[in-house]
């Protein structure tokens, strides 16, 4: 082979080597550039914006609500024991009456005749008794002188005893007749207001049909039916609020007066009563009343919004644990909570949070323990899902939390 051929092959070999070296250098450079990118990505952690609030203490109140009826403190139905025509009815609904005022007069002609007959019989019996008393007095004098025998005197005395017994009997009959006649005049049993009038003058009164009702409205009573599960929480003296249509939404403040000790077997409810002063008679018997009773109050309770908490599958001491996230040193810190009493949108945190801590309100569902976070200046920041530097921030509320079952 010629020197020229060797020279050409040597040049070709050096060119190939140069190309391989160049390719190797390029690959190294690419690897270096790729390594820098990975390191940069590793060094940049995802930072999420969250909405927060300070954990605080508050007073929580547990109330139970019912619907009931208003009744007068005393509501008496007046009946006529005399089955006859009503000859006078000088009352109308709403009249104020005093005790013993005449409400109605029932025809009593036959009763008056019965009184007269009983009085006549009593007068005759008294006259006979008086005659026998005079006879006994005379016989006593004659018996002492021996003019009459003792047996004759004894006979007349026996007649006198019988006459006196008859007088007493007829006095009782006359008293009953007069009482019967008096029953024909119906009088108010108490001071109060005529609630309802069920008859009119000329109607036939009957012992089974009330003539009217007399209601004491100076105090009224709210009666509600309480279900069995609520009974252990209710007792006399607990604060209560009563709302009726005439109060324009303003609550009437009162307290529980009585809680029935016996349940109705069909409805499994007991009666609760609330007495209210009603001297102005604004509250009317028969009105519908809405009642709230305060059964528990906790002062200085650590509270949290229910929407910021999520129920978990974990339990402690037989109770569900709830998850919350707080911000500590710019990072998310997961907490497990035991809850207590609920009051509206707030719930008592019995264990797991302290007052003054920073609680995540929105965005907590996409946070893990130790994730870096940034506090949003407004709720719009969390909703906009705007990235911080190179990381995307999670919007708050990707899922709706399960409300905690406090109390």
Protein Blocks (a to p, Z undefined) as FASTA:
>chain_A
ZZklmmmmmmmmmmmmmmmmmmmmmmmmmmmmmmmmmmmmmmpccddddddddddddddd
dddddddddddfbdcddddfbdcddfbdcbcehiacdehiafbdcdfklmmmmmmmmmmm
mmmmmmmmmmmmmmmmmmmmmmmnopacfklmmmmmmmmmmmmmmmmmmmmmmmmmmmmm
mmmpccdfbgcddfbdcbdehiacdfkbcfbdcddfkbccddddddfklmmmgcehiacd
dddfklnopacddddfbdcfbdcfklopacddddddffkomacghiacdddddfbdcehi
acddfklpccdfbdeehiacddddddeehiacdddddddddehjbccdfbhpaehiacdf
bhjlmpcehiacdddfbfklmmnopaehjbccddehkbccddddeZZ
